């Protein structure tokens, strides 16, 4: 009964005309940036963060959330029509979706992607409504010791999930932690790593780093390697799946939803990992695995359901624990902090309209995407053909105006430019910047909880292993580190004992 009343509260918030408008803006904009390769939800949310200053918290988060899961829809459009995924989570969709488009079945592939995403989004929203309150009530019993251990576990897990070398991901974590320490120490009021610059006394602004690394850095990388886009299908017909198609896609959609809902909760996992896992699962379960890669509709249905479910359930740790599971959730936490809201389990009790309004808006947003995306396919097809060198000046202007408006200082603009170059260098080194952003968000909170835990225990570090929950999470973190190192140790051992 409590769940029903909470959902009614969320519905009353979502059906506010202003919130419906911002939900529509978020979903349409998310679809558009998903369609345009080279401009993802992370960069877009980073650019729009300053705009959220003047919005009510509910409207701001509803719009940003719509951008995130809307991008999952849009990414599948370019994957199917152009064989150029707009999002990493749509890479798998391109394998069979593009083959279907070449066979004249683009409409069926696009409709399958939209229907699978809507079903997965609906089920994932219900899962959030059911399990998020229970997890939040458990989290309310956490002390500083448990929170510190949880954040350590989250950072270790993000290293495992990050693409590229483990050492690169670890380096990004350390850089993020160091950047988070810049500013004034809360306890001693001593400036740290400010290099005598008063503008750094409050620390580096989250918006500056996010817009630099994910906005400017993305622009530089895309200008260096602007992909040519040739649309295979100019007109899309046959949008409604047949009865035979429904028989093929319904089971993959449900399996993809289940897998995506589970993997979306994991730090660093989310939509991309879920779509890859779903494709592998469907190919293994199929009676005709040889059709995969040549236009199997199951290869579109499962991954599309998985990536949408993974995108939405990644909100669970963010809303209940204040723990971002990916870079977009880190942006969402940044938006909450900008609004003066402390992320964590207290959000559900202190901000119930925000908590439940955001959850219910996800279902409304998925409905909007289903209703709008198929009729608007013609517009998305035309957008795909826009050269990137026409787009990037507009993006640059929004970045500069946005970051300047945060503190009205040119210093932040130069900081954004510096982080943009750094973000480009990081990409050239095949390192993923996402762990750095997670560490930058979690670092100050980890330091605060570490100090509290040591204060309560009178400086005894054994308090972290004496409490069962924190001890279990730290043990799991150590186990993950060992699992990461085992392949390296085995390889070194073979090299040592290899016969000359």
N, C-alpha and C positions, 0 to 999 in steps of 0.2 A: 504493500500500500504506500510506503514511503517513496519507493521508486516512482510509482504512478504520479504522486503529488509533485515530486521533484521534476518529472518530465513535463507536467502541466505548467510548472513555474518556468521551465526552460522554453516551452512553447509560447508562453505569454511574452517572454523577452524577445524571442526570435521573430514573432509576428508583428513586432513594432515596425511601422513603415520604414523608419530610418535604418533599422537593422536589416530588414529585407533588402533595402537598396544597397547597403554595403556588402551584404552576402552576394548579391548579383554582381556588383563591381568586382569582388574578389574572384568569383568563379569564372567570369568572362575574361578578366585580365589573366588569371592563372592559365586558362586554356590558350590564350594568345601567346603567352611567353613559353608555354609548353610546345606550341606549334613552331615557334621561331627558334631553331637550333642556335646555341651560343648564349642564350639569355635564360637562365634557369630560375627556379623559385627563390633560391638563396640570394642571388644578386638582386632580384626584384624586391624581395622583402627588405633587404638591406637598404635599397634606395628609398623605399616608402616608409621606413621607420620614423624619420622626422615628421612625416605628415600625420602620424598617429598621435603626436603630442596634443593636438587640438580636438581629438575625437574622444567620446566616452570609451571606457575600457572595453565594454561589451562589443561596441561597433568595431573598434580597432582590431581585436582578436578574431572576431568573426570574419572580417575582411582578409586578414593575413592567413587564416586557416583556409579560406576559400581559394586563395592563390596557390597554396601548397597542394591540396588534393585536386584542384582544377588543372594544375600542370601535369598531373598523372594522366588525365584525359587527353590533354593537348599533345603530349609526347607521343601517344599512340597514333595520332593522325599522320604526323610526318614519317613515323616508322613504317606505316602501312603504304602510304602513297609515294614516298620518296626513298624509302630504305635508309632514312637518316633520322635516327631517334632523337626527339627533342629533349628527352630525359634519360639518364642512365637506366632507370627502371624499365624503359621501353626498348632497350636493346634486344631483348629476347622476342618481343612482339614483332620486330622487323623480320625475323627469320622466316616465319610462315605467313605473316600478314602481307609482306611485300610480294611474296609468290602468289598469294590469292589475288592481289591487285593486278599483277601481270596476266593472270588468267581471266581477267574481267569480273572478278568477284570482290572488288574493293568495298562495295556497299555492304556485303555480308560481313566482311572482316571488321569494318568500322562499327556496324551495329552490334556485332558480338562483343567488341571491346567496350562499347558504351553500356550495354546491358549487363555484362559481367562486372564492370566497375560499379554500376548502380546497386546491384544485388550485394556485392561485397561491402560497399559503403554502408548500406542499410544494416547488414548483420554486424559489421564492426562498430557502428554507432550504438547498437543495442548492447554489445559486449562492453563498451566503455561505460554505458549507463549502469550495467549490472555489477561490474567488477571494480570500477574506479572508486566508488564510495567505500567498499570493503577494504581496498588497499589503503585508502586515505585514513580510515579509522585505525588500521594497524600502524601506519606511519606516525600517527599522532602519539603513539607510545614510544617512539624512537627518542633517544637522548643524543647528545653531541657525539658520543662514542660510536653509536650505530650509524649516524649520518656521515661521519668521517669515513668509516669503513665502506659504506655504500658508495660514496663518491670515488674512493680508491678503486673499488671493483668496477665502477662505470668507466673510469679512464683506462683501466687495463683491458676491459672488453672492447673499448673503442680502438685500441691498438690492434687487436686481433681482427676486427671487422674492416679496418682501413685497407685500401688497396695499396700495393707497393710493398717495399721492404719494411720489416718490423722495426729496424733501426731508424728508418726515416720517420715512422709514426711515433716512436718513442721520443725522437728529437723534437717533433712538433709539439708533443705533450709538454716537454720541458720548456720550450719557448713560450708556450701559452701560459704556463705557471709563472714564468719570470715576468711576462708582460702584465699579468694580474697583480703582481706585487708592487708595481710602480704607483707612487702616490704617498699619502701620509698614513703612517701606522696608526691604527685605531686606538691601541692601548697607550703607546708612548708619545703619540703626536709628532714623531720624528719622520722627516721626509726620506723616502727610499727611492733610489734610482731616478731621481728627477733631474740630475745634472744641473742643479741650480736654476731650473726653469719653473717659475711660479705657475705657469699654465698646466704643468703636470702634477701639481700638488693634489688634485682630486683624482689622479689616475688617468689612464688613457681611455677615452670615450669608446664604448662598445661600437657605436655607429661608425666611428672613424675606421676601426679595424675591419668591421664587416663590409663596409662599402669599398674599402681599399682592396682587400684580399679577394673578395668575391665579386665586386663590381668592376673596378678598374683593372684588376689582374685578369679577369675573364675577358674584358674587351681587348687587352693587348694580345692574349693568347689566340683569340678568335680572328683578329686582324692578321696575325702571322699565318694562320692556316684557315682561310675562309673556304669552306666546302662549297662546291658547285651543287646546285639543287635543280634537278630535272624532274618535273612532275610526270609520273607515268600515266596517271588517270586524270583527265581534264573534267569529265563528268562522272558522277557517282550514281548508280542505279541499284535497284534491288536491295533496299535497306533492311527489309524485314526477313529474319531467318525463317526457313521452312520448318515443318514439323520434324523432318529428319535432322535438320541442323540443331533444333532444340534438344533432341535426344542425344546428340553428340556433345553439346556444350554444357548442359546443366550440371553433370557430375564434376567435370573439371572446374567449373565456377565454384562449386561448394568446397571442393578439395583445396583450390587456390585460396579461397576465403579463410579456411581453417589454418592453412600454413602461413598465410600472410599475417593473420591476426596474432599468431604466436611470435613470429620473427620480428614483427613491428615493435614489440615491447623491448627487444634486446638493444642495448647501446650499440650504435654503429651499424645495426642491421637494417631494418626498415624495408622500404619498397623495393630497392634494387636486389637485395639478397633474396627477398621473397619471390620475385619474378623468376630469377634463375632457378631457385629450388623447385618452384611449381613446374617449370618446363621440363626439368629432369624427371620429376615424379610422373608427369603425364606421359612422357616418352617411354618410361619404364613400364607403366601400367597398360599402355595401349596394345591392342591386338595387332595393330599395323604400324609398328614404330618406324618402318621404312618410309612412311608418308611424311614424317616430320622433317622439316626443311624443304618440303616441296608443296606446301599449301595445306597443312593439316589445321582445321579450324580449332581443334583442341589446343594447339600451340599458341593460339591467340586468347582463347577464353580463360584458361588457367592462369597464365602470367598476368593478364590484365586485372583479373579478380584479386590475385595475390598482391600486386603492387598497390592497389587502392586500399585494400584491407590493411596492409602494412603501413601505409601512409597515415591512416586514421588511428590505428591502435598505438602508434608512436606517441600520441597525445597522452596516453595513460601515465607513464612515468613522469612526464612533464607536469601534468596537472596535479598528480597525487603526491609526488616525491620532490618536485622541483628539480628533477634530474633530466637533462636533455639527452635524447637517444640519438640525435643526429644534428647536423648544422642548422636545419630549419627550426627544430625545436629550441636550439640555443637562441635563435633569433626571436622566437616567441617569448622565451624567458626575458630576453632583453626588452621586448615590448612591454611586458608586465612590469619590469623594474622601472622603465620610463614612466609608466602610469602610476608609480608609487605602490605597487602591489608586490608583496614578498612571496615568491614562488614557494610552493610546498603544500603539505596537507591542510594547512589552515585556510587555503583558498576556498575549499568546499564549505567550510563553516562560516568564514567571515565574508566571503563574496559568493553566496549561493546563486545569485542572478547571473553573475559572470560564468561560473562553473557550468551550470545547467543550460544557460543560454547558448554557450559555445557548443555543447554536446548536441543539442537539438538542431542547431543551425547546420551541423554537418549533414544531417539527413535532408534538410531543405536544400542545401547546396548541391548534394548529389542528384536530387530531383530536378533542380534547375539545369544541371549539366546534361542530364538525359534528355530533357525537353528541348534545350537550346542547341546542343552540339550537332545533332543529326541535320536539322534544317539549315544550320550555318556552315555546313561542310564546304559549300562553294566559296565562302569568304575565306575560310582557313586555307583552301587550295591556292587562292590568289596571294595570301600573305606569305606562303612558303617561298614564292618566287622573288620576294624583296631582297636585294643584295644587302649584305651586312654593313657595307661601308656607307650605306644611307642611314642605317639605324644607329650606329655607334655615336655620332655627334649628339643626337637627342639624348641618349643614355648618359653621356658625359655631362651634359648640361644639368640633368636631373640630379646626378651624383653631387656635383659641385654646389648646386642650390640647396640640396638636402643636408649635406654635411655642414655647410656654413650656417644654416638656420638653427642648428642645435645649440651652439654657444655664441653665434655671431662673431666668430673669430676666423681670420685667415689661417691661423696656426693649424686648425683642424683640416683645412683644405690641403695644406702641404703634408700634413700627417697622412691623410688619405692617399695622396700621390705616392708617398714613400711606401706605404703598405701595399699599394697597387703594384709597384715594382717588385717588392718582396714576394707578393703572391705569384707574380709571373715567374720569378726565379725558382720558387718552390715547385711550381708545376714543371719547369724545365728539368729539375732534379728528380722528377718522378715521385715526389712526395705529395701526400694529400693534406691540404690545410685544415680539413675538418677537425682532426684531433686537437689542433692548436686552439681553435675557437671554443671547443668544449672545455679545454683546460683553462682558458682565459675566464670563462663563465664560472667554472667550478672552483678555481684556485682560491679566490678570496673567501668563499664559503668554507672550503676545506680548512683553510688557515684558522678561521673563526671557530669552527667546531673542534679542531685539534686543541686550540688554546683552552676552550671551555672544558673539554674532557680532561686535560691535564690539570686545570684549576680545580675541578671537582675531586680529582684523585690525588691532589697535593703533589703533582709532578711525577706520579708513578706511571710509566709507560705500559706496565703490565695490565692496566685497566682495559686495553683494547683486546686482550686475549682472555680476560677473566669474565667478560660478559658474553654469553653464548651467541647472540645474534651477530655482534661485531666480529667475534672470533670466527664464526662460520663464513662470513663474507670475506674476511681477510684470508682465510684458508683457501677459499675458492679463487681469490685473486692470485695467490701463490701458485695454485694448481694450474691456472691459465698461463702464467708465466713459464712454468715448467713445460707445459704442452707446446708453447711457442718455441722454446729453446731446444726441445728434443730433436727435431729434424736437423738443426745446425750441429748439435753434438754428434749425432750419428754420422753426418757428412764429414766432420773433422776427424772422427775416429777412423772412418774408412780411409781418409787421406794419410793418417799416421801409420796405419798398419798395411797400407797398400804395398805390394811387392814392387821393388824397383825393376 
